[in-house]
Amino acid sequence: MGYDAIITRLPLRALFDLKGKRDVLRNWCGDTLPPFPDHPNRLTEAHGRQLVHTGPGCWILMASLAVEQALTAALRPDEAPGDLSVVPISDMLTFFAVTGPEASDVMAVATPLDLHPRVFPPDGASWTEAFGIRALIRRIAGGYEMAVERSYADWFEEALVRTTA
Amino acid sequence: MAADLHRLTEGGRIDRSRPIRFRFDGREYQGFTGDTLASALLANGVRIAARSFKYHRPRGIMGAGVEEPAVLVELGGDLASGNRPATTVPLTEGLVARSVNTWPSARFDLGAVNQLIARLIPAGFYYKTFKWPDWHLYEPSIRRAAGLASAPKQPPKGAYEARHAHADLLIAGAGPAGLMAALVAGRAGARVMLADEGTEAGGSLLNRRLTIGGQPALDWVAAAVAELAAMENVIHLQNATVWAYREHNLMMVHERAPANPSLLGRNWRVRAGQVITATGAIERMMVFEGNDRPGVMLASAAQAYANRWAVRPGGRAVIFTNNDSAYAAAADMAKAGIPVAAIVDSRDTVPEYARAQVPDVDVLAGQAVTSVTGGRRVRGALIAPVGGGVARRLDCDLLAVSGGWNPAVHLYSQSRSRIVWDDTLAGFVPGAPAQAVRAAGAANGAMELGRALAEGAAQARAAVAGIGIEAEAPDVPEAGDTPYTVTPFWTAPGAGAKAFLDIQNDVSVADIELALREGYSNIEHVKRYTTGGMGIDQGKTGNVNVIGAVAERLGIRPEEVGTTTFRPPYTPVEFGAIAGRRAGPVVLPYRHTPLTGWHKGHGAVMYEAGARWRRPGYYPREGESFQDSVNREARCAREGVGIYDGAPLGKYEIKGPDAGAFLDWIYTNVFSSLKVGAGRYGLMLSDDGLILDDGVSFRLAADRFFMSTSTGNADAVGQHMEKLLQIERPDWRVMITNVTGQWANATICGPMARKVVAAMGTDIDIRPDAFPFMVFRDGSVAGLPARVARVSFTGELSFEVNVRPRDLPALWDAALEAGAAFGIAPIGSEANHVLRVEKGFLSLGHEVDGTVDPYDLGMGWVMSKAKPDFIGKHSVDLRRAAGKPRRELVGFRPLDPNRQVPEGAPLTPGGRKEATEGFVTACVWSVVENRWLGLALLTDGRARIGGRAFVRLPDGVIEVELCPPVFHDPTGERLRS
């Protein structure tokens, strides 16, 4: 009897890898971005867009795939100044939702990240390891969302599903 | 079914209303819920339950828990597993068990013939005996004869799980100290994980008749467990052993019976802020001739069987001790109706409080048991004064022994913390910690119950204070217990070849003396020579006795002998629990490209081709052999046009004002001079001047590059670059983004490639002059946004069409449709291998094997003379300044054109049995020469071109002719066309 959780492979979304100093990014991106998170490994959200602070000088912007072109036009990756890196990475990651009453058990099997609310608050989002590969994790309603490099997605999904089988 | 003859009429923590039937060594027995296999066997009068590892001596149950050294069983049916101590197997309905290392049974075992030749097979005999002609000739027979269980032949019916957890405080052991610590930390709000190896909490309290706060101690235990269960911040696991202590307080906990019924076991990987080892203490054996005879049992075990399982382990007992704890055991045995003939105490004087517990039992102070009588079980004990004198016999069928107590410091020691000798306890106790760990209770030498409770509370307060949580001082209840004193008594007079220090491995006093005579006086050497302390029980009852025996014979103190290394696992752990769900098809990651489904659907033979990518090896058509397919695909690219899935190629975007300087630093050649839109092939070296990776980088803008790496080394290159930037050049303004998964490519290659791209439709000017080799263009191909690069791995005209992975299937279909008129066909990695060998292009893992530099491969041209420095330069210069011969890349053709040479085959001078002078890196059937040919790394190879070399194989020698390592288009006209 596996855990009572639902594993859902999510559709592509618009993703941009942002690197550089916060002020430079803010100047370049303007209102395109949600407010910058106050702390690393936190996420902010505005107008359906999420901004994850993934490391020193590193952020990921997430949004619906429907606005990918608009965001590309606004962020102008090819024209970004030299001390700023704006790279479209929408196809890099495959996202999974892990939801249900025992989603936390599935996560405990998958990842060593401490997801206790005291350590990983509702706005937590972080790169970590899941089943031994790099994964981006955040909370969502009723569970968690995980993203892995797309080439691993089939294997990762199989590994996740085994916890519920 | 045998009768339950030795069960007491009342008492014990068994459920007499729930009988259980089980089988052992082919016979059927009955026990009760709450029994272990060991307690049930004893209740049924089974005295010989095992045979010893080496001599096949009859053995009975000696312990009551994980310390059991003698009786290991193999379980059958759904619980199939091997080498389980019978004392740790909960009795379940229908359980089937058999003793290990016996045939046909423990009672009658043909292997017992070994006892007749015991004198000929002492410790280390096989090191000396089975040397000629080869140890491996004998090894299988010896392994078969040695006594452990076989692995189950069928996979388990059920799943295992490995999961992660975090705790402010992990407490190993739910005895009095551990429970007290959990209460204190839990009440303070700390995240507590309490793990205990027993099936129920209480530790030693389950086996004894003690009081806490004036009430039975087990009432306090029940109240503590209930309080902990109500705390949301506490995870309490029973039947769960903390079996390993790793770096940064990473603890391994093996839970044997998780609540989830589908799970056979679970391994927890717990990262703990603080750890308390409340692991109790383990009783030592006494060492005398025949101390392994069935009927010899640890005194604490006899006490446990009487109190906890209501079992009478013998009809008439003699106690042999050197400490006070056995007196309480004797008292409990007497209360259970087991007559105690005498207590033999090796100490000259026995404390009054000890005697007072057994006023009606004879206490023989200053006496020792020197041997036992009885063949298959104890019939009596021979008693003599410790200082020597006439022995007399005491009749008994149970000889309960207590050689003192060893604090269970295993976990504490695994944390790399110090353990130190304590004269008062005659044992090792925790010393200075190396991690955030504390010990409490008997594990810390607090042998009396009151001290254990107080220490549990104090250590918990200190532990949670270490993570910023203030815990209130609890009211530690009064406990009814007596003091504990011990005087070491390592070996009895006359102890020799049948006085066992390590019961499980049949290591006797005589074996230790032999090791010392042969010069193995260091305790680590003693361990390896005799195997004392090895095995499944890891010397729980014997290790300190071995140390004491060595000290006694060398005339030094035990602390001068020291200890061997305590290693995990503390108790056996099933491999399944360690692996968890990572088994079967998901045991290792696999990676797919967007075209994996297409490849499979078109019959490709898929296999891993570096970095976990599953790639098409070849696409066999009906009636084709492997070689037919590879030849067809290779010809397709050479003569017409082919297409392959290049998605796995590693890719990075490198941006920043210092990006050009950074590439100049990590590549051997210059990249900062590249014009925008142009690319260059480069080699990366490691710090020691050996080739790390190769690839092509294009300049996208003045401060922006697009780097490709080999598939297999993509991640390693990314880590290499990040490490350099973060550690060695943190001031450089360079940003790296991995875009391997953002760009996928279909590479169209062959003389017809340009026509196919044109037919697909593109807004890029693909004429040779407008789009030359080593240039990229952004545009659209087949209506899809694309970045097209003129690079070639096959030696042919190639267009590497990079698109978003979501677009790759459409691009692929468009190429196949447009190329159909030109005979396009997909080619797999096998054909690619042929093409690159013909062209003499290097491949990581073949020619680049971690030992070569660019000069070895004839690529000195890539080592920039203009740059003052780059990674690996100094190492290359230093190494080559030594002027020593190097293995260099050459091509070869077997003299017999139809003779294939295995890749990796050694080259030796004249094909003789001598040290190799190189090896074959690749050998393929060439479609341009219609013969076998290959590449090799050969000492001074370039100077030998035109000569011969010899491949030495088990079935003969293959002579080859050496040639330059390029077989096709040496001037590169075709790839630049």
Interface residues (C-beta under 8 A of the other chain):
Chain A: M1 G2 L12 D17 K19 G20 G57 D78 A80 G82 D83 L84 S85 V87 P88 I89 S90 D91 M92 L93 D105 A108 V109 T111 P112 L113 D114 H116 V119 F131 G132 I133 E149 R150 S151 Y152 A153 D154 W155 F156 E158 A159 R162 T163
Chain B: E161 A162 R163 H164 A165 H166 R191 N260 P261 S262 R269 R271 G580 R581 R582 P585 V586 P589 Y590 R591 H592 T593 T596 R612 W613 A647 P648 E653 K655 G656 P657 L700 A701 A702 D703 R733 M735 T737 N738 V739 T740 G741 Q742 A744 R804 P805 R806
